[in-house]
């Protein structure tokens, strides 16, 4: 059974650009959530999608957005990149939205220069 | 609001010995789940073990066991027979009744000595 797949693995962007990250969940999983990991702030929740609907959103500016498709694949977009957006972005999938194991992908390491 | 506290930023353990990583939590939810993840230097978060708040028995997965003490709000991870490959960051996390939004602790870096 394939795990959670995130693409690309590494990305270098310039300030002011936008970026789109992709996450393919484990087959049969309907919930996808996104996290940002930085040395200073640790792991912070960005948002969660369940059956194509955003169910929860963390405390991030509107430059961070996402969506989920009918096949449960999810994308997150960051517009007008800032240096502080440099981070490891992780997505996790689970069968249901709550109280079940959540499995993570390998992450996308974004560097903004 | 939920909060996870991991008070050990770094720990050493001798190969083949057991080690306990501490985790305390705070939540007002009557029902919740607790997770432990391992993150090697490659960055991937590897799921280790899960404990539901209403589970009667402590969770175990191979060499990993979760020492769940609900009254004390602690969910410590016990790794038996440590291996060199266990060297990594370990994160304790809990979910929310509102959905799949995990709150993470600051992590513990475990280093296994040969």
Interface residues (C-beta under 8 A of the other chain):
Chain A: X31 X33 X35 X42 X43 X45 X48 X50 X55 X56 X58 X88 X90 X92 X94 X96 X97 X98 X99 X100 X101 X102 X103 X104 X105 X106 X107 X109
Chain B: X31 X32 X33 X35 X37 X42 X43 X44 X45 X46 X47 X50 X52 X91 X93 X95 X96 X97 X98 X99 X100 X101 X102 X103 X104 X106 X107
